[in-house]
Amino acid sequence: MYLGITPSVMCNNASRNEFSLILDKNPLVEFVEELPPGRSSLCYCNLLCGIIRGALEMVHLAADVTFLQDRLKGDSVTEIGITFLKKLDEKKYRRKK
C-alpha cells in the first residue's frame, strides 16, 4: 500500500509462521536498468525487507525477511519471504513516565 502496490500472499507451511509476498510489479525496479558488471550479488530491493522488518518490530514481532526471487536477477516476479521468529517483550519497549 505504501508504494502503490498490492502483493499476493502465499502461505504453504503447516506451522503457519512463514509466508511469501509476491510482487507482480516492483516499483524499485524502475530505478535500476541493469546490475553493474561484477556486482550481480547486489540486491537493491533489500530496502523493502528492511521496511517490512522494521514495521513488524514496531508491533513487537521479530521476523526474518529475505528475498527469494528478484526481477532484477531475471526472475518473473519479486518474492519476499517472511518468517516470524518470536513476539518481542513489550515491557522492554514501554516508555517510562
PELIN-V440621 format. One record per residue. N is the residue number from 1. RES is the residue in one small letter. SS is DSSP state (helix for helix, strand for strand, loop for the rest). Layout:
n-><N/N>
res-><RES/RES>
ss-><SS/SS>
//
This chain:
n-><1/2/3/4/5/6/7/8/9/10/11/12/13/14/15/16/17/18/19/20/21/22/23/24/25/26/27/28/29/30/31/32/33/34/35/36/37/38/39/40/41/42/43/44/45/46/47/48/49/50/51/52/53/54/55/56/57/58/59/60/61/62/63/64/65/66/67/68/69/70/71/72/73/74/75/76/77/78/79/80/81/82/83/84/85/86/87/88/89/90/91/92/93/94/95/96/97>
res-><m/y/l/g/i/t/p/s/v/m/c/n/n/a/s/r/n/e/f/s/l/i/l/d/k/n/p/l/v/e/f/v/e/e/l/p/p/g/r/s/s/l/c/y/c/n/l/l/c/g/i/i/r/g/a/l/e/m/v/h/l/a/a/d/v/t/f/l/q/d/r/l/k/g/d/s/v/t/e/i/g/i/t/f/l/k/k/l/d/e/k/k/y/r/r/k/k>
ss-><loop/loop/loop/loop/loop/loop/loop/strand/strand/strand/loop/loop/loop/loop/loop/loop/loop/strand/strand/strand/strand/strand/strand/loop/loop/loop/helix/helix/helix/helix/helix/loop/loop/loop/loop/loop/loop/loop/loop/loop/loop/loop/loop/loop/loop/helix/helix/helix/helix/helix/helix/helix/helix/helix/helix/helix/helix/helix/loop/loop/strand/strand/strand/strand/strand/strand/strand/strand/strand/loop/helix/helix/helix/loop/loop/loop/loop/strand/strand/strand/strand/strand/strand/strand/strand/strand/strand/loop/loop/helix/helix/helix/helix/loop/loop/loop/loop>
//
